[in-house]
Amino acid sequence: MAGRIIIDIERCKGCGLCVAVCPKKGIALSKKSNKSGYFPAQPVPSVVEGVLNTNCTGCCFCALICPDVAIEVQQDDSRKQDSKGRPQLVEGKV
């Protein structure tokens, strides 16, 4: 499952805890400060086959450890679902 992170750069104080816990090293501290003078965290982009990617797995470690609650994780669950919202595990005729 892939994900993406959204960081509120004005709320982030640049403590670096999210950088330390990211298993894919997909977060780094910015070289530009926010309005409060802190250097906030930001996703580290990578390009794979011409597509911009952040290597985010959607694990939520960064959001859980953030003392300023400045990180939101959105998980991309692209599995197909049936009419009741349950995941379809096998495609085929019944």
C-alpha positions in Angstrom: 0.0 0.0 0.0 1.4 3.4 -1.0 0.7 6.7 0.7 1.6 10.3 0.8 2.3 12.8 3.5 1.1 16.3 3.9 3.1 18.5 6.3 1.8 21.7 7.7 5.1 23.7 7.4 3.9 26.5 9.6 3.1 24.2 12.4 6.3 22.1 12.1 9.2 23.1 14.4 11.8 21.0 12.6 12.5 18.6 15.5 13.5 15.8 13.0 11.7 13.0 14.8 9.7 12.1 11.6 13.0 12.0 9.7 14.4 9.5 12.1 11.5 7.1 12.1 10.7 7.1 8.3 11.6 3.6 7.1 12.1 4.7 3.5 14.0 7.9 4.4 11.3 9.8 2.6 11.4 12.9 4.8 14.1 15.6 5.3 14.4 18.9 6.9 14.0 21.9 4.6 16.8 24.4 3.9 14.2 27.2 3.9 12.6 28.4 7.1 8.9 28.9 7.8 7.4 32.1 9.2 8.5 31.2 12.7 12.1 30.7 11.7 12.1 26.9 12.0 13.3 24.6 9.2 10.3 22.3 8.7 10.2 18.7 7.5 9.3 18.0 3.9 8.8 14.9 1.7 11.9 13.9 -0.3 10.8 13.4 -3.9 12.2 10.8 -6.2 11.6 10.2 -9.8 10.9 6.6 -10.9 10.3 6.0 -14.6 9.4 9.7 -15.1 6.8 9.7 -12.3 7.3 11.8 -9.2 7.1 9.7 -6.1 7.8 10.1 -2.4 8.5 6.5 -1.5 5.8 6.8 1.3 4.5 3.4 2.4 1.6 4.9 4.4 3.0 3.4 7.7 2.0 6.6 9.7 5.1 6.4 11.9 5.9 10.1 11.1 2.4 11.3 12.0 2.3 9.2 15.2 5.6 10.6 16.5 5.1 14.3 15.5 4.7 16.3 18.7 3.2 19.2 16.8 0.6 17.1 15.0 1.8 18.7 11.8 1.7 15.6 9.5 -1.2 14.0 7.8 -0.8 10.6 6.0 -3.1 9.7 3.2 -3.1 6.0 2.2 -3.7 5.0 -1.4 -5.8 1.9 -1.1 -6.5 1.2 -4.7 -7.9 -2.3 -4.2 -11.2 -3.0 -5.8 -14.2 -3.1 -3.5 -17.7 -4.7 -3.8 -20.9 -2.8 -3.5 -20.8 -3.0 0.3 -17.3 -1.5 0.5 -15.5 -4.8 1.3 -12.3 -5.6 -0.6 -12.6 -8.0 -3.5 -9.8 -10.5 -3.1 -10.4 -12.5 -6.3 -11.7 -11.3 -9.6 -13.7 -13.6 -11.8 -17.1 -15.0 -12.6 -19.2 -16.6 -9.9 
